[in-house]
Amino acid sequence: MTEFATRLVHGPKQDQDFYGAVAVPIYKATTYAYPEIGQPVKYDYGRSGNPTRCALEDQLARLEGAAGAFAFSSGMAAIHAALALLKAGDYLIVGKQIYGGTFRLLRQFFGRWGLTVTAVDTRDLAAVEAAIRPNTRAIYFEPVTNPLLEVTPIAPLAKLAHRHGLLTIVDNTFLSPYLAQPLRWGADLVVHSATKYLAGHSELSAGVVAARTPALARRVYFIQNALGAGLSPEGANELARGLKTLALQLDRQLANLDAVRRFLASQPAVQRIYYPTKLAANPELRGGGGVLSLELADGAQALAFVNRLQLFTRAVSLGAVESLVELPSKMSHAELSPAEQEAAGIKPGLIRLAIGIEDEHDLVADLAQALDYCQASRKGA
Protein backbone atom coordinates (compact mmCIF):
# COMPACT_ATOMS: atom_id res chain seq x y z
CA MET A 1 0.00 0.00 0.00
CA THR A 2 1.19 3.51 -0.76
CA GLU A 3 2.11 5.96 2.02
CA PHE A 4 -0.45 8.36 3.48
CA ALA A 5 0.76 11.52 1.71
CA THR A 6 0.56 9.69 -1.63
CA ARG A 7 -2.98 8.52 -0.87
CA LEU A 8 -3.96 12.14 -0.21
CA VAL A 9 -3.08 13.01 -3.81
CA HIS A 10 -4.13 9.79 -5.52
CA GLY A 11 -7.58 8.61 -4.48
CA PRO A 12 -9.14 5.29 -5.51
CA LYS A 13 -9.57 5.04 -9.27
CA GLN A 14 -12.96 6.20 -10.54
CA ASP A 15 -14.57 5.12 -13.80
CA GLN A 16 -17.11 7.87 -14.46
CA ASP A 17 -14.95 10.09 -16.70
CA PHE A 18 -14.60 9.39 -20.41
CA TYR A 19 -11.99 12.01 -21.29
CA GLY A 20 -9.02 11.26 -19.05
CA ALA A 21 -9.49 14.16 -16.62
CA VAL A 22 -6.78 14.12 -13.93
CA ALA A 23 -9.17 15.61 -11.35
CA VAL A 24 -12.60 14.05 -10.74
CA PRO A 25 -15.15 16.16 -12.65
CA ILE A 26 -17.93 18.03 -10.85
CA TYR A 27 -21.19 16.24 -11.64
CA LYS A 28 -24.00 18.67 -10.89
CA ALA A 29 -26.88 16.53 -12.15
CA THR A 30 -29.73 16.01 -9.68
CA THR A 31 -31.19 13.02 -11.51
CA TYR A 32 -29.75 10.23 -13.63
CA ALA A 33 -31.18 8.24 -16.55
CA TYR A 34 -31.94 4.53 -16.16
CA PRO A 35 -30.31 2.70 -19.11
CA GLU A 36 -33.05 0.09 -18.83
CA ILE A 37 -35.88 -0.22 -16.30
CA GLY A 38 -35.41 -3.21 -14.07
CA GLN A 39 -31.62 -3.24 -14.29
CA PRO A 40 -29.48 -2.10 -11.30
CA VAL A 41 -28.10 1.45 -11.46
CA LYS A 42 -25.40 3.10 -9.38
CA TYR A 43 -26.89 6.60 -9.42
CA ASP A 44 -30.53 7.62 -9.67
CA TYR A 45 -30.94 10.83 -7.64
CA GLY A 46 -28.37 13.36 -6.45
CA ARG A 47 -29.30 13.21 -2.78
CA SER A 48 -28.75 9.44 -2.76
CA GLY A 49 -25.40 9.49 -4.52
CA ASN A 50 -23.26 11.67 -6.75
CA PRO A 51 -20.08 10.65 -8.63
CA THR A 52 -18.08 13.61 -7.32
CA ARG A 53 -19.15 13.06 -3.73
CA CYS A 54 -18.71 9.28 -3.95
CA ALA A 55 -15.15 9.67 -5.26
CA LEU A 56 -14.39 11.85 -2.23
CA GLU A 57 -16.07 9.39 0.14
CA ASP A 58 -14.10 6.47 -1.31
CA GLN A 59 -10.88 8.39 -0.69
CA LEU A 60 -11.90 9.35 2.86
CA ALA A 61 -12.73 5.71 3.63
CA ARG A 62 -9.31 4.62 2.44
CA LEU A 63 -7.56 7.34 4.48
CA GLU A 64 -9.46 6.32 7.62
CA GLY A 65 -9.23 2.56 7.09
CA ALA A 66 -13.04 2.51 7.06
CA ALA A 67 -15.66 0.25 5.52
CA GLY A 68 -17.40 3.42 4.37
CA ALA A 69 -17.18 7.19 4.74
CA PHE A 70 -19.85 9.82 4.14
CA ALA A 71 -19.54 13.53 3.43
CA PHE A 72 -22.01 15.99 4.93
CA SER A 73 -22.80 19.68 4.55
CA SER A 74 -21.20 20.58 7.89
CA GLY A 75 -19.44 19.10 10.88
CA MET A 76 -22.61 19.42 12.93
CA ALA A 77 -24.59 17.56 10.24
CA ALA A 78 -22.04 14.74 10.48
CA ILE A 79 -22.25 14.66 14.29
CA HIS A 80 -26.05 14.68 14.05
CA ALA A 81 -25.93 11.69 11.70
CA ALA A 82 -23.65 9.72 14.03
CA LEU A 83 -25.84 10.43 17.05
CA ALA A 84 -28.99 9.62 15.07
CA LEU A 85 -27.95 5.97 15.34
CA LEU A 86 -29.22 6.21 18.93
CA LYS A 87 -32.88 6.23 19.95
CA ALA A 88 -35.17 7.54 22.65
CA GLY A 89 -34.37 6.03 26.02
CA ASP A 90 -30.73 5.41 25.19
CA TYR A 91 -27.97 6.68 27.45
CA LEU A 92 -24.77 8.25 26.11
CA ILE A 93 -21.47 8.86 27.90
CA VAL A 94 -19.57 11.87 26.54
CA GLY A 95 -16.20 13.34 27.26
CA LYS A 96 -16.16 16.08 29.88
CA GLN A 97 -14.69 18.43 27.30
CA ILE A 98 -16.51 18.32 23.98
CA TYR A 99 -17.19 20.96 21.37
CA GLY A 100 -19.80 23.48 22.53
CA GLY A 101 -21.96 22.89 19.45
CA THR A 102 -22.06 19.16 20.19
CA PHE A 103 -23.05 19.90 23.77
CA ARG A 104 -25.90 22.13 22.53
CA LEU A 105 -27.07 19.48 20.05
CA LEU A 106 -27.17 16.83 22.76
CA ARG A 107 -28.92 18.90 25.41
CA GLN A 108 -31.29 21.04 23.35
CA PHE A 109 -32.10 18.73 20.44
CA PHE A 110 -31.49 15.07 21.29
CA GLY A 111 -32.65 15.72 24.83
CA ARG A 112 -36.16 16.18 23.39
CA TRP A 113 -35.86 12.69 21.92
CA GLY A 114 -35.36 11.25 25.38
CA LEU A 115 -31.64 10.67 24.87
CA THR A 116 -29.88 11.07 28.23
CA VAL A 117 -26.26 12.13 28.54
CA THR A 118 -23.62 12.31 31.24
CA ALA A 119 -20.17 13.88 30.95
CA VAL A 120 -17.15 11.98 32.27
CA ASP A 121 -13.40 12.51 32.17
CA THR A 122 -12.70 9.86 29.52
CA ARG A 123 -9.04 9.62 30.59
CA ASP A 124 -10.33 7.85 33.71
CA LEU A 125 -11.40 4.37 32.61
CA ALA A 126 -12.75 3.53 36.06
CA ALA A 127 -14.99 6.62 35.99
CA VAL A 128 -16.23 5.71 32.50
CA GLU A 129 -17.02 2.15 33.52
CA ALA A 130 -18.78 3.36 36.66
CA ALA A 131 -21.03 5.57 34.50
CA ILE A 132 -22.25 2.68 32.32
CA ARG A 133 -25.94 1.81 32.81
CA PRO A 134 -28.09 -0.97 31.35
CA ASN A 135 -29.36 1.44 28.66
CA THR A 136 -25.93 2.87 27.74
CA ARG A 137 -25.37 2.54 24.01
CA ALA A 138 -22.26 4.57 23.16
CA ILE A 139 -19.26 6.56 24.36
CA TYR A 140 -18.50 9.79 22.51
CA PHE A 141 -15.23 11.65 23.02
CA GLU A 142 -12.44 13.73 21.48
CA PRO A 143 -8.96 12.16 21.70
CA VAL A 144 -7.45 15.65 22.02
CA THR A 145 -9.92 17.97 23.70
CA ASN A 146 -10.96 21.51 22.88
CA PRO A 147 -9.65 23.83 24.27
CA LEU A 148 -7.47 22.25 27.01
CA LEU A 149 -5.75 19.73 24.70
CA GLU A 150 -6.08 16.79 27.10
CA VAL A 151 -5.36 13.38 25.56
CA THR A 152 -7.63 10.35 25.91
CA PRO A 153 -6.06 7.13 24.58
CA ILE A 154 -8.40 5.56 22.04
CA ALA A 155 -7.64 1.83 22.26
CA PRO A 156 -8.28 1.31 26.02
CA LEU A 157 -11.60 3.17 25.84
CA ALA A 158 -12.68 1.28 22.72
CA LYS A 159 -11.78 -2.02 24.40
CA LEU A 160 -13.83 -1.08 27.45
CA ALA A 161 -16.77 -0.05 25.25
CA HIS A 162 -16.72 -3.27 23.26
CA ARG A 163 -16.60 -5.33 26.45
CA HIS A 164 -19.93 -3.76 27.37
CA GLY A 165 -21.38 -3.89 23.86
CA LEU A 166 -21.16 -0.12 23.31
CA LEU A 167 -20.32 1.95 20.26
CA THR A 168 -17.21 4.14 20.41
CA ILE A 169 -17.67 7.44 18.55
CA VAL A 170 -14.59 9.64 18.17
CA ASP A 171 -14.58 13.28 17.06
CA ASN A 172 -11.16 13.44 15.39
CA THR A 173 -11.44 17.00 14.06
CA PHE A 174 -8.43 18.30 16.02
CA LEU A 175 -6.06 15.69 14.58
CA SER A 176 -7.33 14.60 11.15
CA PRO A 177 -6.50 11.14 9.76
CA TYR A 178 -2.96 12.37 9.11
CA LEU A 179 -2.21 12.45 12.85
CA ALA A 180 -4.62 9.80 14.15
CA GLN A 181 -6.79 7.04 12.70
CA PRO A 182 -9.14 5.98 15.52
CA LEU A 183 -10.80 3.15 13.58
CA ARG A 184 -7.46 1.33 13.50
CA TRP A 185 -7.43 1.44 17.32
CA GLY A 186 -10.91 0.00 17.79
CA ALA A 187 -13.26 2.97 17.42
CA ASP A 188 -16.52 2.25 15.61
CA LEU A 189 -17.27 5.68 14.14
CA VAL A 190 -15.12 8.73 13.45
CA VAL A 191 -16.57 12.17 12.83
CA HIS A 192 -14.82 15.26 11.52
CA SER A 193 -15.70 18.86 11.02
CA ALA A 194 -14.04 18.78 7.60
CA THR A 195 -14.38 22.56 7.60
CA LYS A 196 -11.14 22.52 9.60
CA TYR A 197 -7.98 20.63 8.61
CA LEU A 198 -9.45 18.50 5.81
CA ALA A 199 -10.63 21.48 3.76
CA GLY A 200 -8.04 23.78 5.29
CA HIS A 201 -8.88 27.19 3.82
CA SER A 202 -11.80 28.69 5.81
CA GLU A 203 -14.02 28.65 2.73
CA LEU A 204 -15.95 25.38 2.92
CA SER A 205 -18.39 23.98 5.46
CA ALA A 206 -18.31 20.17 5.48
CA GLY A 207 -18.40 17.11 7.73
CA VAL A 208 -17.41 13.45 7.57
CA VAL A 209 -18.54 10.23 9.25
CA ALA A 210 -16.38 7.14 8.76
CA ALA A 211 -17.62 3.69 9.86
CA ARG A 212 -15.48 0.69 10.83
CA THR A 213 -17.87 -2.04 9.65
CA PRO A 214 -20.09 -2.48 6.58
CA ALA A 215 -23.16 -2.80 8.83
CA LEU A 216 -22.48 0.57 10.48
CA ALA A 217 -21.70 2.11 7.10
CA ARG A 218 -25.09 1.03 5.77
CA ARG A 219 -26.82 2.64 8.76
CA VAL A 220 -24.94 5.91 8.33
CA TYR A 221 -25.73 5.96 4.60
CA PHE A 222 -29.42 5.48 5.36
CA ILE A 223 -29.33 8.52 7.64
CA GLN A 224 -27.38 10.60 5.11
CA ASN A 225 -29.86 9.78 2.38
CA ALA A 226 -32.96 10.11 4.58
CA LEU A 227 -31.99 13.47 6.08
CA GLY A 228 -30.62 14.91 2.84
CA ALA A 229 -27.57 16.57 4.42
CA GLY A 230 -25.01 15.20 1.96
CA LEU A 231 -22.24 17.48 0.75
CA SER A 232 -22.89 19.20 -2.59
CA PRO A 233 -20.86 18.25 -5.70
CA GLU A 234 -19.11 21.64 -5.59
CA GLY A 235 -18.33 21.16 -1.90
CA ALA A 236 -17.05 17.64 -2.54
CA ASN A 237 -14.70 19.00 -5.20
CA GLU A 238 -13.37 21.69 -2.83
CA LEU A 239 -12.85 19.18 -0.02
CA ALA A 240 -11.04 16.77 -2.34
CA ARG A 241 -8.76 19.64 -3.36
CA GLY A 242 -8.05 20.55 0.27
CA LEU A 243 -7.15 16.95 1.12
CA LYS A 244 -4.31 16.89 -1.40
CA THR A 245 -2.21 19.29 0.68
CA LEU A 246 -3.26 18.13 4.15
CA ALA A 247 0.14 16.61 4.98
CA LEU A 248 2.08 19.63 3.74
CA GLN A 249 -0.17 22.02 5.63
CA LEU A 250 -0.14 20.12 8.91
CA ASP A 251 3.62 19.59 8.82
CA ARG A 252 4.06 23.37 8.51
CA GLN A 253 1.48 24.07 11.21
CA LEU A 254 3.16 21.67 13.61
CA ALA A 255 6.55 23.26 12.98
CA ASN A 256 5.08 26.73 13.53
CA LEU A 257 3.31 25.59 16.69
CA ASP A 258 6.55 24.25 18.11
CA ALA A 259 8.22 27.63 17.55
CA VAL A 260 5.28 29.46 19.13
CA ARG A 261 5.16 27.09 22.09
CA ARG A 262 8.87 27.47 22.78
CA PHE A 263 8.57 31.26 22.64
CA LEU A 264 5.59 31.38 24.98
CA ALA A 265 7.29 29.01 27.43
CA SER A 266 10.12 31.52 27.73
CA GLN A 267 7.84 34.42 28.67
CA PRO A 268 7.26 35.23 32.36
CA ALA A 269 3.92 36.81 31.45
CA VAL A 270 2.63 33.39 30.32
CA GLN A 271 1.50 31.35 33.31
CA ARG A 272 0.48 28.11 31.61
CA ILE A 273 0.47 26.48 28.18
CA TYR A 274 -1.94 23.67 27.28
CA TYR A 275 -0.57 21.28 24.66
CA PRO A 276 0.10 17.51 24.58
CA THR A 277 3.89 17.30 24.43
CA LYS A 278 4.50 13.79 25.82
CA LEU A 279 3.38 11.77 22.81
CA ALA A 280 6.45 9.61 22.17
CA ALA A 281 4.95 6.72 24.16
CA ASN A 282 1.54 7.00 22.45
CA PRO A 283 1.55 5.04 19.17
CA GLU A 284 -1.97 6.24 18.35
CA LEU A 285 -0.93 9.84 17.59
CA ARG A 286 1.64 11.20 15.16
CA GLY A 287 1.30 14.66 16.69
CA GLY A 288 -0.82 16.82 18.95
CA GLY A 289 -2.40 19.01 16.28
CA GLY A 290 -2.07 22.67 15.39
CA VAL A 291 -3.88 24.24 18.37
CA LEU A 292 -2.57 25.35 21.75
CA SER A 293 -4.12 27.27 24.62
CA LEU A 294 -2.54 29.52 27.22
CA GLU A 295 -3.22 31.56 30.31
CA LEU A 296 -1.46 34.79 31.18
CA ALA A 297 -0.06 35.38 34.65
CA ASP A 298 -2.46 38.32 34.83
CA GLY A 299 -5.65 36.71 33.54
CA ALA A 300 -7.42 40.06 33.45
CA GLN A 301 -5.19 41.05 30.51
CA ALA A 302 -6.36 38.22 28.26
CA LEU A 303 -8.87 40.40 26.41
CA ALA A 304 -6.30 43.17 25.84
CA PHE A 305 -3.77 40.61 24.59
CA VAL A 306 -6.22 39.08 22.12
CA ASN A 307 -7.38 42.46 20.84
CA ARG A 308 -3.77 43.63 20.39
CA LEU A 309 -2.77 40.78 18.07
CA GLN A 310 -2.46 41.86 14.45
CA LEU A 311 -1.50 38.77 12.44
CA PHE A 312 -3.70 36.34 14.38
CA THR A 313 -7.30 36.81 13.27
CA ARG A 314 -9.90 36.96 16.06
CA ALA A 315 -12.24 34.22 14.89
CA VAL A 316 -13.56 30.80 15.86
CA SER A 317 -12.53 27.67 13.94
CA LEU A 318 -9.10 26.16 13.37
CA GLY A 319 -7.10 24.07 10.94
CA ALA A 320 -6.87 26.64 8.14
CA VAL A 321 -3.90 28.31 6.48
CA GLU A 322 -4.28 31.48 8.55
CA SER A 323 -3.62 31.70 12.29
CA LEU A 324 -6.61 32.42 14.54
CA VAL A 325 -7.07 33.48 18.15
CA GLU A 326 -10.10 33.33 20.41
CA LEU A 327 -11.35 33.43 23.97
CA PRO A 328 -13.30 30.15 24.27
CA SER A 329 -15.44 31.48 27.14
CA LYS A 330 -16.81 34.23 24.88
CA MET A 331 -16.67 32.52 21.49
CA SER A 332 -16.52 28.78 20.75
CA HIS A 333 -17.96 27.74 24.13
CA ALA A 334 -20.25 30.70 24.72
CA GLU A 335 -23.28 28.34 24.64
CA LEU A 336 -22.19 26.92 27.98
CA SER A 337 -23.29 28.61 31.18
CA PRO A 338 -20.56 29.99 33.47
CA ALA A 339 -21.05 26.96 35.73
CA GLU A 340 -20.72 24.56 32.79
CA GLN A 341 -17.62 26.38 31.58
CA GLU A 342 -16.08 26.14 35.04
CA ALA A 343 -16.87 22.42 35.21
CA ALA A 344 -15.14 21.96 31.84
CA GLY A 345 -12.08 23.89 33.01
CA ILE A 346 -12.66 26.84 30.71
CA LYS A 347 -11.56 29.95 32.56
CA PRO A 348 -12.57 33.47 31.41
CA GLY A 349 -8.93 34.27 30.65
CA LEU A 350 -8.15 31.14 28.64
CA ILE A 351 -6.78 31.98 25.18
CA ARG A 352 -6.74 29.54 22.25
CA LEU A 353 -4.38 29.84 19.30
CA ALA A 354 -4.97 27.92 16.06
CA ILE A 355 -1.68 28.00 14.19
CA GLY A 356 -1.53 28.57 10.44
CA ILE A 357 1.18 28.29 7.80
CA GLU A 358 2.61 31.82 7.97
CA ASP A 359 6.31 32.37 8.66
CA GLU A 360 7.05 31.32 12.24
CA HIS A 361 9.09 34.48 12.89
CA ASP A 362 6.10 36.69 12.05
CA LEU A 363 3.81 34.71 14.36
CA VAL A 364 6.29 34.96 17.24
CA ALA A 365 6.79 38.68 16.59
CA ASP A 366 3.04 39.30 16.74
CA LEU A 367 2.72 37.46 20.04
CA ALA A 368 5.74 39.33 21.42
CA GLN A 369 4.35 42.76 20.61
CA ALA A 370 0.99 41.88 22.20
CA LEU A 371 2.73 40.68 25.38
CA ASP A 372 4.90 43.82 25.44
CA TYR A 373 1.78 45.97 25.10
CA CYS A 374 0.11 44.23 28.03
CA GLN A 375 3.24 44.56 30.15
CA ALA A 376 3.53 48.27 29.37
CA SER A 377 -0.17 48.83 30.12
CA ARG A 378 0.18 47.04 33.42
CA LYS A 379 3.16 49.16 34.44
CA GLY A 380 1.35 52.32 33.32
CA ALA A 381 -1.62 51.44 35.48
Order of alpha helices (4+ residues) and beta strands (2+ residues): alpha-alpha-beta-alpha-beta-alpha-beta-alpha-beta-alpha-beta-alpha-beta-beta-alpha-alpha-alpha-beta-beta-alpha-beta-beta-alpha-beta-alpha
